[in-house]
Amino acid sequence: MQTILSPEDYIKGILQKDRIILSKAITLIESTKKEDEAIAETVLQACLKTKNTSKRIAITGSPGAGKSTFINAFGKLLLDNKKSLAVLAIDPSSTISKGSILGDKTRMEDLVSNEHCFIRPTASNNHLGGVGRTTRETILLCEAFGFDYIFVETVGVGQSETLVKNMTDLFMLLLLPNSGDELQGIKRGIMEMADIILINKSDGENNVAAKIAATQVKHSLHLFSASEKEWITQVLNISSLEKTGLDTLQKEIDSYFLKMESTGFLKHNRNQQDLFWFEESILQELQHLFSQNTSIQSVKTSLKEKIKNNEITAVNAAKFLVQKFMEK
């Protein structure tokens, strides 16, 4: 028989660094059951009161850029330096099979068995809003737990990166040595979001191409306007396999956080992120209420037919539907 935990059990376990309780707490916040939702809210509220501050780092790049191998290599460096680390991998594949996280773990062999590292997929529920809510709340739990670093790994270059940018402190983009062509496929917005760009696999016969790629990326960055944080995006050549360039990366990360903390931007940025998620949560709650209203859904179905038959414009149909919803 499964033991039912109280909010106090979860809170106590997290503060005492009980990894099993942390895992159960993440499962709790991912639950869609009403009874779990009330407990989760109490736990998260308590976590907000802790004074722990982790370095939240987003890690992204197109498939094949070597994100998992990089996390394994850089994560090991952090662990060797007596730091603790949580790795949250957003998995857009089936939330039942957790397909990609199993592959990730095989490439993080130096981290999976380390007691100071915690690796966890965050379910997307096939919806980016789900990614936003559960990942952000998982970050709060991990921060309350006391991890020094929290990595949020995204699978590709797309809309989820914008959401992750709004829940982390530093945004890292991994590119390959032949990224001249790859740059064409990367949205300008993703490049502008990056605080540090890493040309991974800069080793062996890739060395020359990697240096050329770094130069091309630096030239591309000159076209972008300066950000409010007044940080110049750094472009570094690294090799996750040969573990070269990682010490330099650590210094750049330290410099970044030192500047963001000393200027007050880190606190300002987190406050802005809180407000962003406040607005997002309002929209999600309204959308949920809207979708759960059966009579409104019936009207919506009718309006869809009228739109198809050119009896009403999409805009007017939407206004009519919202008005009906407001009347109820």
N, C-alpha and C positions, 0 to 999 in steps of 0.2 A: 504493500500500500504506500502510495506517494505522500510524503509529509507536506502539508500545506504550510507555507512560510508566511509570517506576518510582515507588515512593512518594517517593523523594528528588526526582524531577523535579517532582512535584506540589507538594511542600513548598517547594522552592526557588522555583518559579514564583509561588506564592501570596505568599511573603514578599517577593518582588521586584516585587509588584504587576502581574503578568502577567495581564491580563483573560481572555485565551484559555485559559490554564491554569486559572484560576478557573472558567470555564464548564465545562471538561472535568472538573474535580474535582466539580462539582455533578452532572454527568451520571453520574459514577462512583458517588456515594453514592445516586443514584436507581436504580442498576442492581440487578437481582435475581440476577445471576450470582454464584455462589460465589467464583470467582476475583477478581471485582471487590470483593466484600465484605471480603476479607482486606486488600487494598491500601487500601480506604477507611478501615478501622479504624486502620491505621498513620498515615495522613494526618491523621485527626481527632485522634488521640492527640497528634501533634506540634503541631497547632493549639491544643490546650488549654494548651500550655506557653508560648505567646506571651502577653505582658503587655498586648496591645492591649485597650482597652475602648471599645466603641461604645455610642451611645445607641440602645437598641432600643425602637422605638415601634410599637404596633399601631394600625392605622387601620381602623375598621369603620363600618358604616351600611347601611341598607337600599338596595336597588338604586334608582338615581336620585338618591341624596343628593349625588352629585358628587364621589365619592372620587378618581377619576383626575384630574379637573380641579384638585381641591384639591392633590393630590400634585404635580402639575405646577407650580402656582403657588408653593406653599410650598417645594418642592424647589429651584426656581429661586432663591428668596430665600437658601436655605442655600448654594447653589453660588456665588451672587454674593458671599456673605460668606466665600468661600474654604474652604468645608467640602466634604467628599466624602459621597456618598450611595449606598446600595444599596436598591433597591426590590424586594421579594419579593412577588409577587402569587399568592395561593393560588387556583388555578383548578379548580373542581369539575367543569368541563365535560370533554369528551373529552381524555384525555392525548395523543391522537394529533393532533387538530386544533389544540389550544391555542386554542380559539375566542375566549374573552374577552380574553386577553392582547393579541391583535392590536388589539382595540378600545381597550384601555387605552393602548397605545403611541401610537395616533393622537391621544389626548387628553393625551399627555405630550411634545408636540413640543419643548418647551424642555429636556427632559432626555435624550431618546434619543441625541442627537449629542454630548452633553457628555462629555468624557473622564474627568471626575470622578464620573460617575454610572453605575451598573450596574443594569439592569432585567432581572428574571428571573422567569418563572412557576415555582412549585413544584408539581410534580405531586401530585395527591391519590391517584392509583391507585384512585379511587372508594371510598376508605376513609379515615375520619378518623384512624385510627392511622397511616396512611401520611402524612397531612398533618403529624401531630405529629413523626414521626421525620425525614422528609426536610427539612422546614422548619427544624427545630431544628438539624440538622446543617449546613444551608446557612448559617444564622446564624453558626455557629462558624467556617465557612470565610471568610465575609465579614468577621467580626471580626478574624480572623488577617490578612486582607488589609490591614486598617487603615482601613476606612471610619469616618468620624466618626458617621454616622447610618445606622441600618438600619430602613427602614419595612417592616412586614409588613401588607399589605392583604388583608382578607378580603372576600368577595363579598356576604355578607348578614348577617343577624342570626340566628345559630343555634348549634349545638353547637361548630362549629369555633372560635368566638370564645373559648370557655372554654379550649381547648387553646392558642390564641395568647396568651391572658392569661398562661399559665404558661411562656412563653418570651420575654416582653418586659418592659421596665421601666416603660413608660408606656402607658396604654390610652386612645385617643381615639375618641369616638363622634360621627359626623356626622349631624345631623338637618336637616330642611327647615323653612322658615318656617311651614308649615301643620302642624307636628308635633304639634298638640294631638290630632288624631285618630291620628297615627302612634304616639304614646306608648302608646295602648291596645294596639297590636300588638307592642310591644317588651317582652320579658320583663324582669321586675324585676331579675333577675340581671345582665343586660347593663348596665342603668343603674347598678347598684351597682358594677360593675367599672370604670366610666369614671372616669378621673382628670381629663380635660378633655372637655367636651361643646361641640361647635361647631354653631351654627345657620348653616348654609351658605346661599348665595344670598340673603344679607341685603342686597339692593340694589334700586334702582328702586321699583316698586310693591309689592315684598315687604317693604319696610322696616318698616312698622307691624306687619305680621303676624309678622315676625322678632323684634321686640322683645317682643311678646306671648308668642311661643313661648318665648323665653329666660326670661321671668318664670314661665311655667307649669312649665318644667323645674326652675328653682330651687326652686319650691314643692314639687315632687315629691321633690327630693333631701332635703328636710328630714325626710321620712318614713323615710329610711334610717338605720341605725345607723352610727356612726363606724367607720372602718377602722383597722386596727392601725398604718398608716403615718402617721396623724394629718395627713392632707392634705385640705383642703376642695376638693371637686370644683369646678372653674371652668367657668362657662358663658359662652361668647363668641360674639358676632355677627361673622361674617366673610363676605366675598365673594371667591370664588376668581377670578371673572371680572374684577372691578374691583380685586382684590388689596388689599382693605381689611381691617383687623383682623389681618393676618399678622404685623406687627411686635409687636403686643400678645401674640399667640400665642407668638412666639419668646421674649419676656420671661417668660411663664408657664412655658414648658418649661424655660428656664434656672433659674427659681426652684425648680421641681419637682426637677430633678436636683441642684441645690445642697443642698436640704433632705434629699433621700434619701441623698446621699453623706455629708453632715456628721453625720447621725444614725446612719449605719451601716446604714440600712434597705436600701439598694441591694444591698450585699453579702449581707445576711441573706436578702433576697428571692431572689437568684440561687441561693444555697445551697438554699433551700426548693424552688426550681424543679428543681434538679438531683435532689433526692430524689424529687420528684413523677415525673420522667421515669424514674428508676430503678425505681419501682414500676410505672409504665406499661409499661416495657420488659420487666419480668418477665412481666406478663400477656400481652404480645404474643408473647414467646418461647414461653410455655406453649401459647398458642392455636395458634401455628404448628406446634409439635410434635404437638399434638392432631389438627390437621386433616390432617397428613401421614401419620398412622398409619392405614393402610388397614383393618386388622382392627377397629380401634375405630370407624371410620366405618361398617363393616358392621353392628356391634352397634347403633350409633346409628340406622341406618335401621330396624332391627328394632324398636327401642324406640319410634320415632316411630309405627309402626303400632299398637303396644300402647297408646300414649297416645290415639290416635284412637279405639280400640275400648274405651276406659275400662277397660283391664286393669291399668293402673298409673298412679300420679299423676306429673305432670311432675317434681316434686321428687325422688321416689324413683327415677325413671328417671335423673335427672341424677346422683344419688349412686351408683347402680349403675354408670353409665358411667365416672365418675371413678375408682371403685374398680378397675374393670377396667383402666383406663389405668395406675394406680399399680402394678398387679401385673406389668406387662410390663417 
